[in-house]
Amino acid sequence: MHGILQARLPHLPWAIGRRHLLLLLLLLLSLLLGMPDALAHAVTEGDKGYIQEISGVHLLPFMYLGAKHMMTGYDHLLFLFGVIFFLYRLSHIGLYVSLFALGHSTTMILGVYFNIGINSYLIDAIIGLSVVYKALDNLGAFQRWFGFQPNTKVATLVFGLFHGFGLATKIIEYEISPDGLVPNLLAFNVGVEIGQLLALAVILIGMSYWRRTPGFMRNAYTVNVAMMSAGFILVGMQLTGYFVS
């Protein structure tokens, strides 16, 4: 995968690439600046109030909240988009998505259950770095710069752990009721996985059409640079929030 892209790098039409990159960056920046929850792992005020007020087992509402979180979690979706960018076989996609889900689910459930929280700005900055890492990995940067390729499966699992801690930290801050905690967390996690599959299906449909066009390899570099830039923007916003809060 990386070899194909690297072979194309010297022949990229940079005049076109810069124009596309600028448009992508402007779009990403406008989206991020328009999100008031960008400095914290996104859970809306209405959902926050609901989580704080209810007690007992509420499986369907928590499944809905989990699916909603994943479908609107731009940081998760950016990372998933990077993970599957050069994956063509469904078996490979399933493996990587499963590793991400395993990491995400583990730390989300255990983090809330054992009340293990990390500063939300710092954990979200790490999540932003996961987007940067995946874009650099897609560009083959590690092989060119350092002469080695990180284990992508291990990296996907590890970053999945951090993504799970991001959500666990916010749920802890909202003081979810201990009454029905485990069933509700499991239901929330099921919802997260449902949302992840729905989002992945949309991404794969779009990718399948794009990959059939000549523009896919021509613009792959530009898109991954834009994704890396979005990751750096996320990191900068989170660190700014950390130091000014």
Backbone as numpy.savetxt, mean C-alpha at the origin, in Angstrom:
# Nx Ny Nz CAx CAy CAz Cx Cy Cz
12.10 -10.27 -15.21 11.27 -9.06 -15.21 12.13 -7.81 -15.21
13.08 -7.75 -14.27 13.90 -6.57 -14.18 14.83 -6.45 -15.39
15.27 -7.59 -15.89 16.17 -7.56 -17.03 15.52 -6.96 -18.26
14.25 -7.27 -18.47 13.52 -6.72 -19.61 13.46 -5.21 -19.52
13.12 -4.72 -18.32 13.00 -3.28 -18.15 14.36 -2.60 -18.29
15.40 -3.18 -17.69 16.72 -2.57 -17.77 17.19 -2.49 -19.22
16.84 -3.49 -20.01 17.27 -3.49 -21.41 16.62 -2.35 -22.18
15.47 -1.91 -21.69 14.77 -0.84 -22.39 15.17 0.56 -21.93
15.82 0.65 -20.77 16.10 1.96 -20.20 16.90 2.88 -21.10
17.98 2.41 -21.75 18.76 3.34 -22.57 18.00 3.89 -23.76
16.91 3.25 -24.15 16.19 3.65 -25.37 14.91 4.41 -25.06
14.72 4.82 -23.78 13.47 5.48 -23.42 13.38 6.86 -24.08
12.22 7.23 -24.59 12.02 8.56 -25.15 11.83 9.56 -24.02
12.92 10.19 -23.56 12.85 11.00 -22.36 11.98 12.23 -22.51
11.88 12.78 -23.70 11.02 13.95 -23.87 9.58 13.60 -23.53
9.15 12.41 -24.01 7.80 11.95 -23.71 7.70 11.55 -22.25
8.74 10.85 -21.75 8.72 10.38 -20.38 8.61 11.51 -19.38
9.33 12.61 -19.60 9.27 13.73 -18.66 7.88 14.35 -18.64
7.25 14.44 -19.78 5.91 15.02 -19.83 4.91 14.14 -19.07
4.96 12.84 -19.31 4.08 11.92 -18.62 4.36 11.93 -17.12
5.65 11.97 -16.76 6.01 11.96 -15.35 5.48 13.20 -14.65
5.59 14.36 -15.30 5.10 15.60 -14.69 3.60 15.54 -14.45
2.87 15.02 -15.43 1.42 14.92 -15.28 1.05 13.97 -14.15
1.76 12.83 -14.07 1.49 11.87 -13.02 1.79 12.44 -11.64
2.91 13.15 -11.55 3.29 13.73 -10.26 2.30 14.80 -9.82
1.84 15.63 -10.76 0.86 16.64 -10.42 -0.45 16.00 -9.96
-0.85 14.92 -10.62 -2.07 14.22 -10.22 -1.92 13.62 -8.83
-0.78 12.94 -8.60 -0.56 12.32 -7.30 -0.50 13.37 -6.19
0.18 14.48 -6.47 0.31 15.53 -5.46 -1.05 16.14 -5.13
-1.86 16.37 -6.14 -3.18 16.95 -5.90 -4.06 16.00 -5.10
-3.94 14.69 -5.38 -4.73 13.71 -4.64 -4.30 13.67 -3.18
-2.97 13.64 -2.96 -2.47 13.54 -1.60 -2.78 14.79 -0.79
-2.60 15.96 -1.39 -2.87 17.20 -0.68 -4.36 17.37 -0.41
-5.20 16.71 -1.21 -6.64 16.82 -1.01 -7.19 15.84 -0.01
-6.32 15.04 0.62 -6.77 14.05 1.58 -6.42 14.52 2.99
-7.39 14.95 3.78 -7.10 15.43 5.12 -6.54 14.36 6.02
-6.76 13.09 5.72 -6.25 12.01 6.56 -4.90 11.52 6.08
-4.25 12.26 5.16 -2.99 11.78 4.60 -1.89 11.71 5.63
-2.02 12.50 6.75 -1.00 12.45 7.78 -1.31 11.41 8.84
-2.28 10.57 8.61 -2.57 9.47 9.52 -3.24 8.37 8.72
-3.14 7.15 9.21 -3.74 6.03 8.50 -5.23 6.25 8.41
-5.76 6.28 7.18 -7.11 6.81 6.95 -8.20 5.97 7.60
-8.87 6.54 8.59 -10.12 6.03 9.13 -10.99 7.27 9.32
-12.16 7.30 8.70 -12.97 8.52 8.72 -13.51 8.79 10.11
-13.93 10.04 10.34 -14.46 10.43 11.64 -15.71 9.63 11.99
-16.55 9.38 10.96 -17.75 8.60 11.22 -17.44 7.18 11.66
-16.47 6.56 10.99 -16.06 5.21 11.38 -15.41 5.22 12.75
-14.64 6.26 13.04 -14.00 6.39 14.34 -15.04 6.42 15.45
-16.09 7.25 15.26 -17.14 7.32 16.26 -17.86 6.00 16.44
-18.10 5.31 15.32 -18.78 4.01 15.40 -17.94 3.01 16.18
-16.63 2.96 15.90 -15.75 2.02 16.58 -15.73 2.30 18.08
-15.73 3.57 18.45 -15.65 3.95 19.85 -16.93 3.65 20.62
-18.06 3.73 19.94 -19.34 3.66 20.65 -19.88 2.25 20.82
-19.60 1.35 19.90 -20.25 0.04 19.95 -19.48 -0.92 20.86
-20.15 -1.94 21.31 -19.54 -3.03 22.05 -20.27 -4.31 21.68
-19.63 -5.44 21.92 -20.21 -6.71 21.53 -19.78 -7.11 20.14
-20.30 -8.20 19.67 -19.91 -8.75 18.37 -20.75 -8.12 17.26
-20.08 -7.52 16.28 -20.74 -6.90 15.13 -19.94 -7.29 13.87
-20.19 -8.49 13.39 -19.35 -9.04 12.32 -19.50 -8.30 11.00
-20.73 -8.12 10.53 -20.93 -7.50 9.22 -20.46 -6.05 9.18
-20.76 -5.24 10.20 -20.24 -3.86 10.16 -18.71 -3.81 10.13
-18.05 -4.69 10.87 -16.60 -4.66 10.88 -16.03 -5.21 9.56
-16.72 -6.15 8.94 -16.30 -6.59 7.61 -16.39 -5.44 6.62
-17.48 -4.68 6.71 -17.64 -3.51 5.83 -16.53 -2.50 6.06
-16.22 -2.22 7.32 -15.18 -1.24 7.63 -13.82 -1.70 7.11
-13.55 -3.01 7.22 -12.29 -3.53 6.72 -12.17 -3.41 5.21
-13.26 -3.76 4.51 -13.24 -3.64 3.05 -13.12 -2.19 2.63
-13.82 -1.30 3.32 -13.75 0.13 3.00 -12.35 0.67 3.20
-11.71 0.25 4.28 -10.34 0.70 4.54 -9.41 0.33 3.41
-9.47 -0.93 2.96 -8.56 -1.36 1.91 -8.86 -0.68 0.59
-10.13 -0.53 0.26 -10.50 0.07 -1.02 -10.12 1.55 -1.10
-10.03 2.22 0.06 -9.68 3.64 0.08 -8.26 3.88 0.58
-7.53 2.81 0.88 -6.16 2.94 1.40 -5.16 3.13 0.27
-4.92 4.37 -0.13 -4.07 4.64 -1.28 -2.65 4.14 -1.08
-2.16 4.09 0.17 -0.82 3.60 0.40 -0.73 2.10 0.15
-1.75 1.37 0.63 -1.80 -0.07 0.37 -1.90 -0.35 -1.13
-2.77 0.39 -1.80 -3.01 0.14 -3.23 -1.78 0.47 -4.07
-1.05 1.52 -3.70 0.18 1.85 -4.42 1.20 0.72 -4.28
1.32 0.20 -3.07 2.26 -0.89 -2.85 1.85 -2.14 -3.63
0.56 -2.49 -3.58 0.08 -3.65 -4.33 0.28 -3.47 -5.83
0.03 -2.26 -6.31 0.24 -1.96 -7.72 1.70 -2.21 -8.10
2.62 -1.78 -7.24 4.03 -2.02 -7.51 4.38 -3.50 -7.45
3.78 -4.22 -6.51 4.08 -5.64 -6.36 3.72 -6.43 -7.61
2.56 -6.14 -8.19 2.10 -6.94 -9.33 2.51 -6.34 -10.67
3.26 -5.24 -10.65 3.54 -4.53 -11.89 4.15 -5.44 -12.96
5.12 -6.28 -12.59 5.76 -7.17 -13.54 5.43 -8.64 -13.29
4.31 -8.90 -12.62 3.86 -10.27 -12.40 2.77 -10.59 -13.42
2.98 -11.64 -14.19 2.05 -12.00 -15.25 1.25 -13.26 -14.93
1.85 -14.19 -14.20 1.15 -15.43 -13.88 0.30 -15.26 -12.63
-0.92 -15.80 -12.67 -1.81 -15.69 -11.53 -1.23 -16.38 -10.30
-0.47 -17.46 -10.51 0.14 -18.15 -9.37 1.14 -17.25 -8.66
1.91 -16.48 -9.43 2.88 -15.55 -8.83 2.15 -14.41 -8.12
1.12 -13.88 -8.76 0.34 -12.80 -8.14 -0.27 -13.28 -6.83
-0.85 -14.49 -6.87 -1.46 -15.06 -5.67 -0.46 -15.23 -4.54
0.76 -15.67 -4.88 1.80 -15.88 -3.86 2.17 -14.56 -3.19
2.46 -13.55 -3.97 2.89 -12.27 -3.40 1.78 -11.58 -2.63
0.57 -11.62 -3.16 -0.56 -11.00 -2.47 -0.84 -11.74 -1.16
-0.68 -13.07 -1.17 -0.88 -13.85 0.05 0.16 -13.50 1.11
1.42 -13.32 0.68 2.46 -12.94 1.63 2.17 -11.57 2.25
1.72 -10.64 1.41 1.36 -9.32 1.91 0.19 -9.42 2.88
-0.81 -10.22 2.53 -1.99 -10.38 3.38 -1.62 -11.04 4.70
-0.72 -12.02 4.66 -0.28 -12.69 5.88 0.38 -11.70 6.83
1.30 -10.88 6.29 1.96 -9.89 7.13 0.99 -8.85 7.66
0.14 -8.35 6.78 -0.83 -7.31 7.16 -1.78 -7.81 8.23
-2.29 -9.02 8.05 -3.27 -9.57 8.99 -2.64 -9.86 10.35
-1.44 -10.39 10.33 -0.78 -10.80 11.58 -0.59 -9.61 12.52
0.04 -8.55 12.02 0.34 -7.42 12.90 -0.90 -6.61 13.23
-1.88 -6.59 12.34 -3.09 -5.85 12.65 -3.82 -6.50 13.83
-4.00 -7.82 13.77 -4.74 -8.53 14.82 -3.94 -8.56 16.12
-2.66 -8.97 16.04 -1.85 -9.08 17.26 -1.57 -7.70 17.86
-1.37 -6.70 16.99 -1.09 -5.37 17.49 -2.23 -4.83 18.34
-3.47 -5.01 17.84 -4.63 -4.52 18.59 -4.86 -5.39 19.83
-4.75 -6.70 19.68 -5.05 -7.61 20.80 -4.10 -7.39 21.96
-2.81 -7.23 21.66 -1.82 -7.03 22.72 -1.49 -5.56 22.96
-2.28 -4.67 22.35 -2.13 -3.23 22.56 -0.70 -2.76 22.24
-0.20 -3.19 21.08 1.14 -2.79 20.64 0.96 -1.74 19.55
1.24 -0.51 19.88 1.08 0.56 18.92 2.40 1.26 18.62
2.49 1.82 17.43 3.65 2.61 17.01 3.12 3.98 16.60
3.92 5.01 16.82 3.50 6.34 16.40 2.98 6.30 14.96
1.76 6.80 14.75 1.11 6.66 13.44 1.87 7.36 12.33
2.51 8.50 12.64 3.28 9.20 11.61 4.49 8.39 11.18
5.17 7.80 12.16 6.38 7.04 11.84 6.05 5.77 11.07
5.01 5.06 11.49 4.66 3.82 10.80 4.18 4.11 9.39
3.45 5.23 9.21 2.99 5.57 7.87 4.14 6.06 6.99
5.18 6.64 7.62 6.38 6.99 6.85 7.06 5.73 6.33
7.10 4.69 7.16 7.68 3.41 6.72 6.85 2.82 5.58
5.53 2.96 5.68 4.67 2.47 4.61 4.95 3.23 3.32
5.19 4.54 3.43 5.59 5.31 2.25 6.90 4.80 1.67
7.83 4.44 2.55 9.11 3.88 2.09 8.92 2.54 1.39
7.88 1.79 1.80 7.63 0.51 1.12 7.26 0.75 -0.34
6.53 1.84 -0.61 6.19 2.19 -1.99 7.46 2.57 -2.75
8.34 3.35 -2.10 9.62 3.72 -2.73 10.44 2.48 -3.04
10.53 1.57 -2.06 11.29 0.34 -2.26 10.78 -0.43 -3.47
9.46 -0.60 -3.56 8.91 -1.43 -4.63 9.15 -0.80 -5.99
9.05 0.52 -6.07 9.33 1.19 -7.34 10.79 1.00 -7.74
11.71 1.16 -6.79 13.14 0.95 -7.08 13.41 -0.50 -7.47
12.72 -1.42 -6.81 12.87 -2.84 -7.14 12.41 -3.10 -8.57
11.28 -2.51 -8.96 10.79 -2.68 -10.33 11.74 -2.09 -11.36
12.45 -1.05 -10.97 13.40 -0.40 -11.88 14.74 -1.14 -11.92
14.90 -2.16 -11.10 16.17 -2.89 -11.05 17.30 -2.08 -10.44
16.96 -1.10 -9.61 17.96 -0.18 -9.07 18.93 -0.88 -8.12
18.44 -1.81 -7.32 19.32 -2.46 -6.34 20.41 -3.28 -7.02
20.02 -3.95 -8.11 21.00 -4.75 -8.84 22.06 -3.85 -9.48
21.64 -2.73 -10.03 22.60 -1.83 -10.68 23.47 -1.09 -9.68
22.86 -0.65 -8.58 23.59 0.17 -7.61 24.48 -0.66 -6.67
23.94 -1.79 -6.20 24.64 -2.55 -5.16 25.08 -3.93 -5.60
24.66 -4.34 -6.80 25.10 -5.63 -7.31 24.39 -6.82 -6.72
23.24 -6.61 -6.06 22.48 -7.74 -5.55 20.99 -7.40 -5.61
20.19 -8.44 -5.61 18.74 -8.29 -5.68 18.13 -8.75 -4.36
17.47 -7.86 -3.59 16.80 -8.29 -2.35 15.75 -9.35 -2.64
15.54 -10.21 -1.67 14.52 -11.25 -1.79 13.15 -10.58 -1.79
12.49 -10.57 -2.93 11.24 -9.83 -3.07 10.11 -10.45 -2.25
10.15 -11.76 -2.06 9.10 -12.41 -1.26 9.23 -12.00 0.21
10.46 -12.04 0.72 10.67 -11.63 2.12 10.31 -10.17 2.31
10.70 -9.32 1.35 10.40 -7.89 1.45 8.90 -7.64 1.46
8.15 -8.37 0.62 6.70 -8.20 0.58 6.07 -8.59 1.91
6.54 -9.67 2.51 6.03 -10.11 3.81 6.36 -9.08 4.90
7.61 -8.62 4.92 8.04 -7.67 5.95 7.26 -6.36 5.84
7.13 -5.84 4.63 6.38 -4.60 4.48 4.90 -4.82 4.78
4.40 -6.02 4.54 3.03 -6.33 4.94 2.86 -6.21 6.45
3.88 -6.63 7.21 3.84 -6.49 8.66 3.72 -5.02 9.07
4.48 -4.15 8.40 4.41 -2.73 8.72 3.06 -2.14 8.33
2.52 -2.56 7.20 1.21 -2.06 6.79 0.15 -2.43 7.83
0.24 -3.64 8.37 -0.71 -4.07 9.41 -0.57 -3.26 10.68
0.67 -2.95 11.06 0.89 -2.12 12.25 0.30 -0.73 12.07
0.30 -0.23 10.84 -0.28 1.08 10.59 -1.74 1.13 10.98
-2.50 0.12 10.57 -3.92 0.10 10.92 -4.12 -0.23 12.39
-3.34 -1.16 12.93 -3.47 -1.52 14.34 -3.26 -0.30 15.23
-2.31 0.54 14.87 -2.03 1.74 15.66 -3.24 2.64 15.73
-3.94 2.84 14.60 -5.11 3.71 14.61 -6.27 3.08 15.37
-6.46 1.78 15.24 -7.56 1.12 15.96 -7.33 1.23 17.46
-6.07 1.08 17.90 -5.75 1.22 19.32 -6.09 2.63 19.80
-5.76 3.64 18.98 -6.05 5.03 19.36 -7.55 5.27 19.52
-8.36 4.49 18.80 -9.80 4.68 18.88 -10.44 3.86 19.99
-9.62 3.16 20.76 -10.08 2.47 21.96 -11.28 1.56 21.69
-11.09 0.62 20.78 -12.14 -0.34 20.47 -12.50 -1.14 21.72
-13.77 -1.43 21.87 -14.25 -2.14 23.06 -13.66 -3.55 23.14
-13.23 -3.98 24.34 -12.72 -5.35 24.49 -13.83 -6.40 24.37
-15.08 -5.96 24.53 -16.21 -6.88 24.40 -16.41 -7.24 22.93
-16.15 -8.49 22.60 -16.26 -8.93 21.20 -15.06 -8.57 20.37
-13.93 -8.25 21.02 -12.76 -7.76 20.30 -12.25 -8.75 19.25
-12.03 -9.99 19.64 -11.43 -10.95 18.71 -12.34 -11.23 17.51
-13.63 -11.55 17.71 -14.50 -11.75 16.53 -14.57 -10.52 15.63
-14.63 -9.34 16.24 -14.71 -8.12 15.43 -13.42 -7.89 14.64
-12.28 -8.15 15.26 -11.01 -8.00 14.55 -10.90 -8.99 13.40
-11.34 -10.24 13.65 -11.30 -11.24 12.59 -12.23 -10.85 11.44
-13.41 -10.33 11.78 -14.34 -9.88 10.75 -13.75 -8.71 9.98
-13.11 -7.78 10.69 -12.47 -6.65 10.03 -11.40 -7.14 9.07
-10.63 -8.13 9.50 -9.57 -8.66 8.65 -10.14 -9.35 7.41
-11.24 -10.07 7.58 -11.90 -10.68 6.42 -12.33 -9.59 5.44
-12.87 -8.50 5.98 -13.27 -7.39 5.13 -12.08 -6.79 4.40
-10.95 -6.66 5.10 -9.73 -6.14 4.48 -9.33 -7.01 3.29
-9.38 -8.33 3.49 -8.99 -9.23 2.41 -9.98 -9.17 1.24
-11.27 -9.03 1.55 -12.26 -8.88 0.48 -11.99 -7.59 -0.30
-11.74 -6.51 0.43 -11.44 -5.24 -0.23 -10.17 -5.33 -1.06
-9.18 -6.06 -0.53 -7.93 -6.22 -1.27 -8.16 -6.98 -2.57
-8.96 -8.03 -2.52 -9.25 -8.79 -3.74 -10.02 -7.96 -4.76
-10.98 -7.15 -4.29 -11.74 -6.30 -5.20 -10.83 -5.26 -5.86
-9.98 -4.63 -5.03 -9.06 -3.63 -5.58 -8.08 -4.28 -6.54
-7.61 -5.46 -6.18 -6.66 -6.17 -7.03 -7.29 -6.53 -8.37
-8.56 -6.93 -8.34 -9.25 -7.28 -9.58 -9.32 -6.08 -10.52
-9.64 -4.91 -9.96 -9.70 -3.69 -10.78 -8.33 -3.37 -11.36
-7.29 -3.46 -10.51 -5.93 -3.17 -10.97 -5.51 -4.14 -12.07
-5.81 -5.42 -11.88 -5.40 -6.43 -12.86 -6.11 -6.25 -14.19
-7.39 -5.87 -14.15 -8.12 -5.63 -15.40 -7.47 -4.49 -16.16
-7.19 -3.40 -15.45 -6.54 -2.28 -16.11 -5.15 -2.64 -16.62
-4.38 -3.39 -15.81 -3.04 -3.78 -16.21 -3.05 -4.70 -17.42
-4.04 -5.61 -17.47 -4.09 -6.56 -18.58 -4.30 -5.84 -19.91
-5.13 -4.81 -19.91 -5.33 -4.04 -21.15 -4.08 -3.22 -21.48
-3.48 -2.62 -20.46 -2.30 -1.78 -20.68 -1.12 -2.59 -21.20
-0.96 -3.79 -20.68 0.18 -4.63 -21.07 0.10 -5.06 -22.54
-1.08 -5.02 -23.11 -1.23 -5.42 -24.50 -0.85 -4.30 -25.47
-0.60 -3.13 -24.94 -0.28 -1.99 -25.80 1.23 -1.79 -25.86
1.73 -1.19 -26.94 3.17 -0.90 -27.03 3.65 0.09 -25.96
2.72 0.85 -25.42 3.10 1.87 -24.44 3.48 1.32 -23.08
3.19 0.03 -22.82 3.47 -0.50 -21.48 4.96 -0.44 -21.15
5.79 -1.10 -21.95 7.22 -1.09 -21.67 7.82 0.29 -21.90
7.24 1.04 -22.84 7.77 2.37 -23.12 7.59 3.31 -21.93
6.49 3.12 -21.19 6.19 4.02 -20.09 6.38 3.39 -18.71
6.86 2.14 -18.67 7.03 1.46 -17.38 7.98 2.22 -16.47
9.07 2.70 -17.03 10.04 3.45 -16.24 9.40 4.70 -15.65
8.71 5.46 -16.48 8.08 6.70 -16.03 7.08 6.45 -14.92
6.27 5.42 -15.07 5.25 5.13 -14.07 5.88 4.75 -12.74
6.95 3.95 -12.78 7.60 3.56 -11.53 8.33 4.72 -10.87
8.88 5.63 -11.66 9.48 6.83 -11.09 8.40 7.68 -10.42
7.25 7.78 -11.06 6.13 8.53 -10.47 5.68 7.87 -9.17
5.62 6.53 -9.16 5.23 5.83 -7.95 6.25 6.05 -6.84
7.54 6.02 -7.19 8.59 6.28 -6.21 8.45 7.70 -5.66
8.16 8.66 -6.52 7.99 10.04 -6.09 6.80 10.18 -5.14
5.72 9.47 -5.45 4.56 9.49 -4.56 4.92 8.93 -3.20
5.74 7.87 -3.18 6.19 7.30 -1.91 6.99 8.31 -1.11
7.88 9.04 -1.78 8.67 10.05 -1.08 7.78 11.18 -0.56
6.74 11.55 -1.33 5.81 12.58 -0.88 5.10 12.11 0.39
4.67 10.85 0.40 4.02 10.30 1.59 4.96 10.34 2.79
6.22 9.93 2.58 7.20 9.94 3.67 7.38 11.36 4.19
7.53 12.32 3.28 7.73 13.70 3.69 6.55 14.25 4.48
5.34 13.94 4.04 4.14 14.41 4.74 4.05 13.82 6.13
4.35 12.52 6.25 4.27 11.87 7.56 5.33 12.40 8.52
6.56 12.59 8.03 7.62 13.10 8.90 7.33 14.55 9.30
6.76 15.32 8.38 6.36 16.69 8.72 5.32 16.67 9.84
4.32 15.78 9.69 3.31 15.65 10.74 3.91 15.23 12.06
4.92 14.36 12.02 5.56 13.87 13.25 6.25 15.02 13.98
6.97 15.86 13.24 7.76 16.90 13.88 6.96 18.13 14.29
5.81 18.35 13.65 5.01 19.53 14.00 3.86 19.19 14.94
3.59 17.90 15.13 2.47 17.52 16.00 2.84 17.63 17.47
